[in-house]
């Protein structure tokens, strides 16, 4: 593991890191969160991923990656056969950048967790991602929180969920889907049999839609944040740790660094 998070990395530093990643045979995880890296740095890291055969986890959260950097990272995803977790939350990829990533997801066979929250994707970008997830068979966890996807994006996600058979955890919190968008999700949940966690917090969903969502997931109770947990054998609902940290894709479950369990009392 190599953690360089919250350090300013200039171009020379990133160039050295990129060269090391091209030849390193042991490193499994690199955390570059909050390093203020711009596209030049993202391009270097992306090019290194094309040659690297060991890295499984890459965290680029809270940097300055936009569509140019996303394009090179996407090119790497198309050929890389080992990366399992990629965190691109809190960048500025936008719909054009995610279009490149989506194209690579159609052929990538190893990526299991992807974070794209707060990237100004909007409904157009969500449509690209959903198109890819209709055919992708590896991705299991996806964070699309706070991308202003609205009803159109919610419909695209719902249509994708009706066809996708591998995604188990999805966050679309703070996405402005409203009651109309939630209605699309209700219909999708009636069909989808694999999704276990769906985060719909802060989406202006009314009480009636909450009831419909509850019925669609066959749960016995509904918590205020509208976080559904569905287990295929025994559907239940439970409360998750739901801070921003809990959505980071490289962490436990949807990213919470820990889930606190009550200890059983000894008799």
C-alpha positions in Angstrom: 0.0 0.0 0.0 1.2 3.5 -0.9 -0.6 6.4 0.7 0.2 9.9 -0.6 -3.2 11.5 0.1 -3.6 15.2 1.0 -0.1 16.0 -0.3 0.5 18.4 -3.2 2.2 16.5 -6.0 4.0 18.5 -8.7 4.5 17.2 -12.2 8.0 15.9 -11.4 6.7 13.9 -8.5 3.9 12.4 -10.5 6.3 11.5 -13.4 8.5 9.6 -11.0 5.5 7.8 -9.6 4.2 6.9 -13.0 7.5 5.4 -14.0 7.6 3.4 -10.8 4.1 2.1 -11.4 5.1 0.9 -14.9 7.7 -1.5 -13.5 6.5 -2.2 -9.9 5.5 -5.8 -9.4 4.2 -5.8 -5.8 2.1 -2.7 -5.1 -1.6 -3.4 -4.7 -3.1 -0.1 -3.7 -2.3 3.6 -4.2 -4.2 6.5 -2.5 -3.8 9.8 -4.2 -6.8 11.5 -2.7 -6.7 15.2 -2.4 -3.4 15.7 -4.1 -4.7 18.6 -6.3 -3.6 16.7 -9.4 -4.5 18.2 -12.7 -5.0 16.5 -16.1 -1.2 16.2 -16.8 -0.9 14.1 -13.7 -4.0 12.0 -14.4 -2.6 11.3 -17.9 0.7 10.1 -16.4 -1.2 7.8 -14.0 -3.5 6.6 -16.7 -0.6 5.7 -19.0 1.1 3.8 -16.2 -2.1 1.8 -15.7 -1.7 0.5 -19.2 1.5 -1.2 -18.3 0.9 -2.0 -14.6 -0.1 -5.6 -13.8 -0.4 -5.6 -10.0 -2.4 -2.5 -8.9 -5.9 -3.4 -7.7 -7.0 -0.2 -6.0 -6.5 3.4 -7.2 -8.0 6.4 -5.3 -8.0 9.7 -7.2 -10.8 11.3 -5.2 -10.7 15.1 -4.7 -8.4 16.0 -7.6 -8.8 18.1 -10.7 -9.3 15.5 -13.3 -11.5 16.5 -16.2 -12.4 15.0 -19.6 -8.9 14.9 -20.9 -7.6 13.0 -17.9 -10.6 10.8 -17.9 -10.0 9.8 -21.5 -6.5 8.4 -20.8 -7.8 6.6 -17.6 -10.5 5.1 -19.8 -8.0 3.9 -22.3 -6.2 2.2 -19.5 -9.4 0.5 -18.3 -9.9 -0.9 -21.7 -6.6 -2.9 -21.5 -5.9 -3.2 -17.8 -6.7 -6.7 -16.4 -6.1 -6.3 -12.7 -7.6 -3.0 -11.4 -10.7 -3.8 -9.2 -11.5 -0.4 -7.5 -11.3 3.1 -9.0 -12.4 6.1 -7.0 -12.9 9.3 -9.1 -15.3 11.0 -6.8 -15.1 14.8 -6.5 -13.4 15.6 -9.8 -14.8 17.4 -12.9 -15.1 14.6 -15.5 -18.5 15.8 -16.8 -20.6 13.9 -19.4 -18.0 14.0 -22.1 -15.3 12.5 -19.9 -17.6 9.8 -18.6 -18.5 8.9 -22.2 -14.9 7.6 -22.5 -15.1 5.7 -19.3 -18.4 4.1 -20.3 -17.0 2.9 -23.6 -14.2 1.1 -21.6 -16.7 -0.4 -19.2 -18.2 -2.3 -22.1 -15.0 -4.3 -22.5 -13.4 -4.2 -19.0 -13.8 -7.5 -17.2 -12.1 -6.8 -13.8 -13.4 -3.4 -12.3 -15.8 -4.1 -9.5 -16.2 -0.8 -7.8 -16.4 2.7 -9.3 -16.8 6.1 -7.7 -18.1 8.9 -9.9 -19.9 11.1 -7.4 -19.8 14.9 -7.7 -18.5 15.0 -11.3 -21.2 17.1 -12.9 -22.3 14.2 -15.0 -26.0 15.2 -15.3 -28.5 13.0 -17.1 -26.4 12.8 -20.3 -23.4 11.3 -18.5 -25.7 8.9 -16.6 -27.1 7.7 -19.8 -23.6 6.8 -21.1 -22.9 4.9 -17.9 -26.2 3.0 -18.0 -25.7 2.0 -21.6 -22.4 0.4 -20.6 -23.8 -1.4 -17.6 -26.4 -3.2 -19.7 -23.5 -5.2 -21.1 -20.8 -5.0 -18.3 -20.6 -8.1 -16.2 -18.0 -7.2 -13.5 -19.1 -3.9 -11.8 -20.8 -4.5 -8.5 -20.6 -1.2 -6.7 -21.3 2.2 -8.2 -21.4 5.7 -6.6 -23.2 8.3 -8.7 -24.1 10.6 -5.9 -24.7 14.4 -6.4 -24.6 14.6 -10.2 -27.9 16.3 -10.8 -29.3 13.4 -12.8 -33.0 14.4 -12.3 -35.9 12.4 -13.8 -34.2 11.6 -17.1 -31.1 10.1 -15.4 -33.3 8.2 -13.0 -35.2 6.6 -15.9 -31.9 5.6 -17.5 -30.8 4.0 -14.3 -34.1 2.2 -13.9 -34.0 0.8 -17.5 -30.4 -0.4 -16.8 -31.4 -2.1 -13.6 -34.0 -4.1 -15.4 -31.3 -5.6 -17.6 -28.2 -5.6 -15.3 -27.5 -8.8 -13.3 -24.3 -7.9 -11.5 -24.7 -4.6 -9.7 -25.3 -5.0 -6.0 -24.8 -1.6 -4.5 -25.8 1.8 -6.0 -25.8 5.3 -4.6 -27.7 8.1 -6.2 -28.1 10.4 -3.2 -28.6 14.1 -3.7 -29.6 13.6 -7.4 -32.8 15.6 -7.7 -34.8 12.7 -9.1 -38.0 13.7 -7.3 -41.2 11.7 -7.3 -41.2 11.1 -11.0 -37.7 9.7 -11.0 -38.6 7.6 -7.9 -41.5 6.1 -9.8 -39.0 4.8 -12.5 -37.0 3.2 -9.6 -40.1 1.5 -8.3 -40.7 -0.2 -11.6 -37.0 -1.3 -11.8 -37.0 -2.8 -8.3 -39.9 -4.9 -9.2 -37.8 -6.6 -11.9 -34.2 -6.4 -10.6 -33.2 -9.4 -8.4 -29.6 -8.6 -7.7 -29.4 -5.1 -6.2 -28.9 -5.3 -2.5 -28.3 -1.6 -1.5 -29.9 1.4 -3.1 -29.2 4.9 -1.6 -31.8 7.5 -2.4 -31.2 10.0 0.3 -32.1 13.7 -0.2 -34.0 13.3 -3.5 -37.3 15.1 -2.6 -39.2 11.8 -2.6 -42.7 12.1 -1.1 -44.3 9.8 1.4 -46.4 7.9 -1.2 -43.4 7.1 -3.3 -41.6 5.9 -0.2 -44.4 3.5 0.4 -44.2 2.3 -3.2 -40.4 1.8 -2.9 -41.0 -0.1 0.3 -43.5 -2.4 -1.4 -41.2 -2.9 -4.4 -38.4 -4.1 -2.1 -40.7 -6.2 0.1 -39.2 -4.6 3.3 -41.0 -4.5 6.6 -40.0 -1.0 7.6 -38.6 2.2 6.1 -36.1 4.5 7.6 -36.0 8.3 6.9 -32.9 8.3 4.7 -34.5 5.8 2.4 -31.6 3.4 2.3 -32.8 0.0 1.3 -31.0 -3.2 2.1 -32.4 -6.2 0.3 -31.1 -9.7 0.8 -32.4 -12.2 -1.7 -33.3 -14.9 0.8 -34.7 -12.8 3.6 -35.4 -9.1 2.7 -34.7 -6.8 5.6 -33.9 -3.1 6.2 -31.1 -1.7 8.3 -29.3 1.5 8.9 -25.9 2.1 7.4 -23.3 4.7 8.2 -24.1 7.3 5.5 -21.5 10.0 5.7 -19.4 11.0 2.6 -16.8 8.5 3.9 -19.4 5.8 3.7 -19.7 6.2 0.0 -16.0 5.8 -0.8 -15.8 2.7 -3.0 -12.5 1.3 -1.6 -13.9 1.0 1.9 -16.1 -1.6 3.7 -19.6 -2.0 2.2 -20.5 1.3 0.5 -17.3 2.7 2.0 -17.8 3.1 5.7 -14.5 2.5 7.3 -16.3 0.4 9.8 -19.8 -0.8 10.6 -20.3 -0.9 14.3 -22.0 -4.0 15.5 -23.5 -4.4 19.0 -21.7 -7.1 21.0 -23.9 -9.9 22.3 -24.3 -9.9 26.0 -22.8 -12.9 27.8 -25.1 -14.8 30.0 
